[in-house]
Amino acid sequence: MASLFRRTIKALGFLPTRRGPLVNGLPLFSFSPRRGSREVLAAYRENGWLRAVVDTVADAVATPRWKVYKRVGSSYGKSGADPRWRSPVSGERKKALADGVRAGALVELPAHELLNLLEAPHPQFPGRELLKLMQLHLDLVGETFLWLRLGADGRPVGWEVVPPHCVHQTPQPGRPEFVLSYNQAHVGVPAAHILWLKHLDPENPHGRGAGRGLAVGDQLDTMEAIDRSAKAVFERGGVPQAIVGMDSKKDDVDQEEAADDLEKRFNESHRGPENAGKLWFAPAGVSLAQVTVNYRELQAEELAKGQRAYVRQTYNVPPELVGDLSSSNRSTSESAKYHLAEYAVSPRLEFLRAYLQLVLVPLVDRDAILDYEDPRPQEWERVFRLMTTPVTEAFTWNEVRILAGYEPDPELDGKRPLPMPGAGGGNNVASAAANATPNPPRDRSGEEGRV
């Protein structure tokens, strides 16, 4: 009996097998969307602050132009391919691609099927809006689903971005399909027709994605509660200003009915501006207790400001880019754009590029290399310093032009600045050579005996 039980659980994958360790034998399932996925997407629609912060990042991610490179000729076979062309390090990859283009090993294609897909993947929406929508799903929920539209040859010609909460079932062992409930369709879609881009959850990498919007749920709820409380203060006065009580010594008096009757009489006699300050004659046994709440002591404004700053910092957005200029100047405003591109936009673009290179490019053109324009803007102060500071002989003119954000000039190829006059032994070669010549020995015969 024990051996039968052991064989059964081993067949189910709960014991190590010859195929690998236990972790590979365990069945991994990923089922419905995370709890709160729909709510965080609704918060983007209803919460103005969350929308301002997330839109700042998503708009910047959807703006840069995408590029496609391919190898040139048969002389550059697989043995001649530079592994840096697909490097996950953006700076290294861009430099290798530029070197490959200059050497004639690569060519940048101005038109390609991948570019057509990214620019117009849907007949009703522009590509930029769908790229922004994909990034919104990734930032809020942590995953996005692209339902591919296939052409007559079976290759993708576009896609539909499906909201994450509409994907009720992801592929399982023995059932390689996604179960969608989107608009008026409730269907099972083969796994090969869905591109699933997600931020891996450290707790369960094979499960659903984990987004930043789900991580700030408590902060969003707190901000919403503060806003609703402030709204209630202006609409209904928040807590009542006073509580009126009735005390009757008669047992046959219905206290609730008497209180309702007293409230009606008060509203009839004192409602409206014309009755302001009017005396009210109430029966005996009526007591009045005033209630006052000091909203300043609650520190609601300070708390809301802290919650907003927390959400903004979660998405790596500088305060200047969401209208907070309380401690800003021209320098910080210029640096804010570079900060957003460096720490928020570039990592997200690299995430999209890596996933699209892995799952989309093989379906369209396996030999294509996908890349994007550098989203980092040139800092005005750095360019100004480069144009006004004398350049030494250690750098060529084209190296300085590239650092300033300009294309290399073929007429300046290999040329360096001339030595600066009056530099002496610093970088004046003639003066340095003269200074290096030892002085002839002096004749000191006539100086003997001189004090």
Buried (B, 14 or more C-beta within 10 A) or exposed (E): EEEEEEEEEEEEBEBEEEEEEEEEBEEEEBEEBBEBBBBBBEBBEEBEBBBBBBBBBBBBBBBBEBBBBBBBEEEBEEEEBBEBBBBEEBEEBBEBBBBBBEEEBBBBBEEBBBBBBBEBBBEEBEBEEBBBBBBBBBBBBBBBBBBBBBEEEEEBBBBBBBBBBBBBBBBBEEEEBBBBBBEEEEEEBEBEBBBBBBBEBEEEEEBBBBBBBBEBBEBBEBBBEBBEEBEEBEEEEBEEEEEBEBEEEEEEEEEEEBBEEBEEBEEEEBEEEEEEEEEEEEEEEBEEEEEEEEEEEEEBEEBBEEBBEBBBEBBBBBBBBBEBEEEBEEEBEBBBBBBBBBEBBBEBBBBBBBBBBEBBBEBBBEEBBBBBEBBBEBBEEBBEEBEEEEBEEEEBBBBBBEEBBEEBEEEBEEEBBEBBEEBEEEBBEEBBEEEEEEEEEEEEEEEEEEE
